[in-house]
Every structure is written in C-alpha cells, then in structure tokens.
Amino acid sequence: MTPEDIKNCNIVVVGSSGMLGWEVVESLKNTGLSVAALDIPAIDITKRKSVQSVLSRISAPSLLINCAAYTAVDKAESEPEAAFAANRDGPANLADECERLGIPLIHISTDYVFNGKSDRPYKEDAAADPLNVYGLSKWEGEEAVRSRLARHLIVRTSWLYGSRGQNFVKTMLKLGTEREELKVVCDQYGCPTWSFDLAGCLGRIAERALSGSEEVPWGTYHFCGEGITTWYQFALAILDEARRGESTRIARVSPVPSSSYPTVAARPRYSALDCGKIEASLGIAPPPWEKSLAGLMDKLSNPQQ
Ligand SMILES: NC(=O)c1ccc[n+]([C@@H]2O[C@H](COP(=O)([O-])OP(=O)(O)OC[C@H]3O[C@@H](n4cnc5c(N)ncnc54)[C@H](OP(=O)(O)O)[C@@H]3O)[C@@H](O)[C@H]2O)c1
C-alpha cells in the first residue's frame, strides 16, 4: 500500500499476508470497508517503534484486527524467543498502541491454550494450561491484551484451513494425489474452521464496532466450525470431496494413533471449543464444518467465484 492509501484506511489488519489475514482483508473489502493491510516487513509487531511509527501514519484508524502470529507449532519448541516475541510481545505492543489511539483491538488466539484433558467442548472461562511453547506464548499474548486494553475482543479458533497458506486441507489434497495411502492421526479431537467463515465473523464484529449502533460486549469468545471430528475423519472428508469430479487416483486414508506419529510439540488430545457465547452475545453461529469444507472445495475448483 502507498502512504496515501494507508492514510485513507480506517480498519487496520495486521498479518494480512497470512492465511486468515488475507481472508479478513478480502472480506472487509467486499463489504466496502476501507482497510490498511499490513504484514512484516512493513510492520514488525515485535518492535514497539515499528508499531508506533506505522500506525501513526494512518490518519484515522478506528479498529485494529491482529492476525499476525508465529504459527510454527513444532519449531516454536526450539525457537521460544521468536514465538514469545510475536505471540506475547507483539499483541502487547498492539494493545498499548490501541490504548494510546483510543481504538479497540480484535486479537486471534487458539484452542492450544487448553491441555486437551476435557471431555466436553471448552468454554471461554475454562482454565488455560497449554502443553507447548506455541500455546503458552498465545496464552500470554491474550493476557497481555486483557491487562492493557478494556475494549478488546479475543477470538479463539481451531484447526484453521483455507485457500491461502499451508494447512491440513491443502496438504491432504496434495499428498492425496501423490501417494497410495495416507496415515492420519485418529485420536485427536477438534473443530476444523474455514478461514473464510472466521473472516466473515470478524467482519460482522468490526461493522458492529464501527457503526456504534450497539455496544460491543468486549471479552473473550470462541469461534470454530460446528461439530467435532478427528484429523482422520477430517482427512476422509477432504479426500471424499476431492474424489468428486477428479479423474486421478486419490490415496486411501488409514487411521493411526498419535503415539505412532510423534511430533516435537505435544498437542491437546481434545480441543473442541464451545461457541455458545458468540452466538448468544453477538448473534454469530458458525456453520457445520462439513458444509464449510465443501464451500472451500467449490472455491478451489472455481477460483473465479
Ligand atoms: N493455523 C491454525 O490452525 C490456527 C489455529 C488456531 C488459531 N490460529 C491463530 O489464528 C491466527 C492466524 O493464523 P494463520 O494460520 O493465518 O497464521 P499465518 O498464516 O502464519 O499468518 C501469520 C502472519 O503473521 C505474519 N507475522 C509473523 N510475525 C510477524 C511480525 N513480527 N510482525 C508482523 N507480522 C508478522 C506472518 O508473516 P511470515 O509468514 O513472513 O512470518 C504471516 O503473514 C493466529 O493468531 C494463530 O495463532 C491459527
């Protein structure tokens, strides 16, 4: 964006080149809102001076949406400084700047703040107990926002996928045409979330905050695809979708326990999120994950849509 473009924008989206950030910018633009789309290196949220100088060049910012994060879950175990800088210090810098500018912040967080020992979907006030560095850094980022800025909205989501960036759906679609068989973990439970749905949710919240017609009930919310599944079941559904209209051979999927697929970072066994609060307080109900998956597959096969 040119400095002139930035001047005319009023919703600031940070992390705009990422999977979710890109979708949020598209969604806001489609609703006619003016957007300042920022990512590294134009802004580095880990550096207070960068945040201050970039945001001060925007003439009348009214709301900031932070989709920027360090999201390499396994790598974070060996790079904790980088994870904490982006996921804790970054949101702290943004919240301080929002406080100074008198604008609200919508910040994205994760199901990985929970330990996965529950047997029912986590509500917003369930105790956090992250199992890995990424989850801890995101939890401390949430706390940094809460302690600095009253007008904040923290939206936790899970198992995000979309048309941009690396994600489980795109990996399965690629490997599904390259291999005979895919072994996928069948004992981790969660809720797949299409970045397009979450972007729509954030757009609705932004419009509500900007219109000023109704007070926004600030606080922490959960938003993820409706329904609980496993990575194995999710993979089956993805490859079933891929088989439709596809002449090439698609791999078969076999279930494996997490114990036979060790990862550097521990993952929660169960991280389904209860989305009742966002529906009750903001009137936003996430669609069933199967319907959203079909929506993405349609978009991938008809990119002009
Ligand atoms: N992906 C998931 O499954 C998932 C699940 C639950 C929650 N979330 C949360 O959802 C949000 C969006 O995730 P995503 O998957 O869209 O992430 P993503 O694709 O990795 O995008 C994050 C963006 O932030 C940028 N960024 C990193 N460090 C930065 C910095 N210091 N300053 C400015 N920008 C920086 C990244 O740039 P580079 O690529 O150049 O580093 C990237 O463009 C995050 O808060 C994440 O924690 C994700």
PDBQT file of the ligand as one rigid body, heavy atoms in Angstrom, charges set to zero:
ROOT
HETATM    1  N1  LIG A 401      -3.446 -22.076  11.634  1.00  0.00    +0.000 N 
HETATM    2  C1  LIG A 401      -4.176 -22.638  12.581  1.00  0.00    +0.000 C 
HETATM    3  O1  LIG A 401      -4.512 -23.839  12.519  1.00  0.00    +0.000 OA
HETATM    4  C2  LIG A 401      -4.629 -21.838  13.758  1.00  0.00    +0.000 A 
HETATM    5  C3  LIG A 401      -5.401 -22.464  14.753  1.00  0.00    +0.000 A 
HETATM    6  C4  LIG A 401      -5.838 -21.715  15.833  1.00  0.00    +0.000 A 
HETATM    7  C5  LIG A 401      -5.517 -20.368  15.925  1.00  0.00    +0.000 A 
HETATM    8  N2  LIG A 401      -4.747 -19.784  14.962  1.00  0.00    +0.000 N 
HETATM    9  C6  LIG A 401      -4.420 -18.363  15.102  1.00  0.00    +0.000 C 
HETATM   10  O2  LIG A 401      -5.029 -17.674  14.021  1.00  0.00    +0.000 OA
HETATM   11  C7  LIG A 401      -4.239 -16.533  13.676  1.00  0.00    +0.000 C 
HETATM   12  C8  LIG A 401      -3.942 -16.547  12.199  1.00  0.00    +0.000 C 
HETATM   13  O3  LIG A 401      -3.212 -17.744  11.902  1.00  0.00    +0.000 OA
HETATM   14  P1  LIG A 401      -2.738 -18.088  10.413  1.00  0.00    +0.000 P 
HETATM   15  O4  LIG A 401      -2.745 -19.567  10.321  1.00  0.00    +0.000 OA
HETATM   16  O5  LIG A 401      -3.470 -17.248   9.429  1.00  0.00    +0.000 OA
HETATM   17  O6  LIG A 401      -1.213 -17.627  10.502  1.00  0.00    +0.000 OA
HETATM   18  P2  LIG A 401      -0.159 -17.429   9.320  1.00  0.00    +0.000 P 
HETATM   19  O7  LIG A 401      -0.701 -17.918   8.030  1.00  0.00    +0.000 OA
HETATM   20  O8  LIG A 401       1.139 -17.965   9.829  1.00  0.00    +0.000 OA
HETATM   21  O9  LIG A 401      -0.075 -15.847   9.217  1.00  0.00    +0.000 OA
HETATM   22  C9  LIG A 401       0.530 -15.056  10.194  1.00  0.00    +0.000 C 
HETATM   23  C10 LIG A 401       1.065 -13.820   9.507  1.00  0.00    +0.000 C 
HETATM   24  O10 LIG A 401       1.704 -13.006  10.509  1.00  0.00    +0.000 OA
HETATM   25  C11 LIG A 401       2.947 -12.571   9.964  1.00  0.00    +0.000 C 
HETATM   26  N3  LIG A 401       3.881 -12.232  11.030  1.00  0.00    +0.000 N 
HETATM   27  C12 LIG A 401       4.664 -13.082  11.753  1.00  0.00    +0.000 A 
HETATM   28  N4  LIG A 401       5.420 -12.389  12.610  1.00  0.00    +0.000 NA
HETATM   29  C13 LIG A 401       5.122 -11.070  12.423  1.00  0.00    +0.000 A 
HETATM   30  C14 LIG A 401       5.592  -9.864  12.992  1.00  0.00    +0.000 A 
HETATM   31  N5  LIG A 401       6.556  -9.868  13.925  1.00  0.00    +0.000 N 
HETATM   32  N6  LIG A 401       5.061  -8.699  12.590  1.00  0.00    +0.000 NA
HETATM   33  C15 LIG A 401       4.093  -8.685  11.622  1.00  0.00    +0.000 A 
HETATM   34  N7  LIG A 401       3.608  -9.796  11.034  1.00  0.00    +0.000 NA
HETATM   35  C16 LIG A 401       4.121 -10.974  11.427  1.00  0.00    +0.000 A 
HETATM   36  C17 LIG A 401       3.420 -13.756   9.154  1.00  0.00    +0.000 C 
HETATM   37  O11 LIG A 401       4.470 -13.407   8.287  1.00  0.00    +0.000 OA
HETATM   38  P3  LIG A 401       5.567 -14.541   7.893  1.00  0.00    +0.000 P 
HETATM   39  O12 LIG A 401       4.791 -15.636   7.231  1.00  0.00    +0.000 OA
HETATM   40  O13 LIG A 401       6.508 -13.813   6.998  1.00  0.00    +0.000 OA
HETATM   41  O14 LIG A 401       6.163 -14.990   9.195  1.00  0.00    +0.000 OA
HETATM   42  C18 LIG A 401       2.131 -14.153   8.438  1.00  0.00    +0.000 C 
HETATM   43  O15 LIG A 401       1.922 -13.379   7.283  1.00  0.00    +0.000 OA
HETATM   44  C19 LIG A 401      -3.019 -16.599  14.593  1.00  0.00    +0.000 C 
HETATM   45  O16 LIG A 401      -3.246 -15.800  15.713  1.00  0.00    +0.000 OA
HETATM   46  C20 LIG A 401      -2.950 -18.048  15.021  1.00  0.00    +0.000 C 
HETATM   47  O17 LIG A 401      -2.295 -18.190  16.252  1.00  0.00    +0.000 OA
HETATM   48  C21 LIG A 401      -4.302 -20.488  13.874  1.00  0.00    +0.000 A 
ENDROOT
TORSDOF 0
